[in-house]
């Protein structure tokens, strides 16, 4: 489903080039659950941003669902991203002035989903993620766990094939973090592809496939033993 070949990403910091990703090759199949781990500055979030079409490589190719998306224009990239990829971030990235329901519905509004269908999807998402009694609350009126549930519901509003989670428990206490991971893993169980970036080895160890990055390179790619829960 996801095929990266020879991916390079270089940032200019002052007069010095910084190689965030170096010759990255990665294939992710439909329905996989993998974590990407590594120290700060290892390139894991940069890799996630590239997979999520939030950034472009300086070299290499990216094929998503059989289509080379490396050189797509901005408008087409936005359309592919909206239709195929859902994002969950550490700091939620909710719109502060919008209610929980409005935040969940926002991708559907931007995609031009018909009002009746949008309303039906929204009711289902609010129910599935236990947000019905918080639907009219703004983010500053919600707990961290509730904000992350809103973010997950928003990510699922367009029925994406891929869910990308960047430190999804980093802003939460341990108990709430476990609840959030259970929600995300439920999406994988339902057939979705789940990619989680984390610095927490316990969270990363839950995945069925575990990548480790150092200095912009994938240095290990391990799979859980058959029959072992991940």
Residue pairs with C-beta under 8 A, 6 or more apart in sequence:
1 28
1 29
1 30
1 64
1 65
1 161
1 162
1 193
2 26
2 27
2 28
2 51
2 62
2 63
2 64
2 162
2 193
3 26
3 27
3 61
3 62
3 63
3 64
4 24
4 25
4 26
4 27
4 50
4 51
4 60
4 61
4 62
5 25
5 60
5 61
5 63
6 23
6 24
6 25
6 59
6 60
6 61
7 21
7 23
7 24
7 25
7 26
7 47
7 50
7 57
7 59
7 60
7 61
7 62
8 19
8 21
8 22
8 23
8 24
8 57
8 58
8 59
8 60
9 19
9 20
9 21
9 43
9 46
9 50
9 55
9 57
9 58
9 216
10 17
10 18
10 19
10 20
10 58
11 17
11 18
11 20
12 18
19 215
19 216
20 43
20 46
20 216
21 43
21 46
21 47
21 50
21 57
21 216
21 217
22 43
22 215
22 216
22 217
23 60
23 217
24 43
24 47
24 60
24 216
24 217
24 218
25 218
26 47
26 211
26 218
28 34
28 51
28 193
28 195
29 193
30 161
30 193
31 188
31 191
31 192
31 193
32 193
32 194
32 208
32 209
33 185
33 188
33 193
33 194
33 196
33 207
33 208
33 209
33 230
34 194
34 195
34 196
34 207
34 208
34 209
34 210
34 211
35 195
35 196
35 197
35 198
35 203
35 204
35 205
35 206
35 207
35 209
35 210
35 211
36 44
36 47
36 48
36 195
36 196
36 197
36 198
36 204
36 211
36 212
36 213
37 44
37 197
37 198
37 199
37 201
37 204
37 210
37 211
37 212
37 213
38 44
38 199
38 212
38 213
38 214
39 199
39 214
40 199
42 213
42 214
42 215
42 216
43 213
43 215
43 216
43 217
44 197
44 213
45 166
45 197
46 55
46 216
47 197
47 213
48 164
48 166
48 195
48 197
49 55
50 56
50 57
50 62
51 62
51 162
51 164
51 195
52 81
52 85
52 87
52 164
53 64
53 69
53 77
53 80
53 81
53 85
54 81
56 70
57 70
60 70
61 68
61 70
62 68
62 69
62 70
63 69
64 80
64 84
65 84
65 161
67 80
69 77
69 80
72 80
82 107
82 110
82 111
82 158
83 111
83 158
83 160
84 160
84 161
84 162
85 160
85 161
85 162
85 163
85 164
86 154
86 155
86 156
86 158
86 160
86 162
86 163
86 164
87 93
87 155
87 163
87 164
87 165
87 166
88 148
88 151
88 152
88 155
88 163
88 164
88 165
88 166
88 168
88 184
89 151
89 165
89 166
89 167
89 168
90 166
90 167
90 168
90 170
90 171
91 171
92 139
92 144
92 147
92 148
92 150
92 151
92 171
93 151
94 103
94 139
94 147
94 150
94 151
94 154
95 102
95 103
95 106
95 139
96 138
96 139
96 140
97 138
98 106
98 138
98 139
99 135
99 136
99 137
99 138
100 126
100 131
100 134
100 135
100 136
100 137
100 138
100 139
100 142
100 146
100 150
101 122
101 126
101 131
101 135
101 136
103 139
103 150
103 151
103 154
104 122
104 125
104 126
104 131
104 150
104 153
104 154
104 157
105 118
105 122
105 157
106 154
107 154
107 157
107 158
108 117
108 118
108 121
108 122
108 157
108 158
109 118
111 158
113 121
121 157
122 157
125 131
125 153
125 156
125 157
126 132
126 135
126 153
128 153
129 149
129 150
129 152
129 153
129 183
130 149
131 146
131 149
131 150
131 153
134 141
134 142
134 146
134 150
137 146
139 147
139 150
142 150
143 176
144 171
144 172
144 173
144 176
145 172
145 176
145 179
145 180
148 168
148 171
148 172
148 176
148 180
149 180
149 183
152 180
152 183
152 184
152 187
155 163
156 163
156 187
160 192
161 192
161 193
162 192
162 193
162 194
162 195
163 184
163 187
163 188
163 192
163 193
163 194
163 195
164 195
164 197
165 184
165 194
165 195
165 196
165 197
166 197
167 197
167 198
167 199
168 177
168 180
168 181
168 184
168 196
168 198
169 176
169 177
169 178
169 180
169 181
169 198
169 200
169 203
170 198
170 199
170 200
172 180
177 203
181 203
181 206
184 194
184 196
185 194
185 206
187 194
188 194
194 207
196 203
196 204
196 207
198 204
204 210
205 230
206 230
207 224
207 230
208 223
208 224
208 230
209 221
209 222
209 223
209 224
209 230
210 220
210 221
210 222
210 223
210 224
211 218
211 220
211 221
212 218
212 219
212 220
213 219
224 230
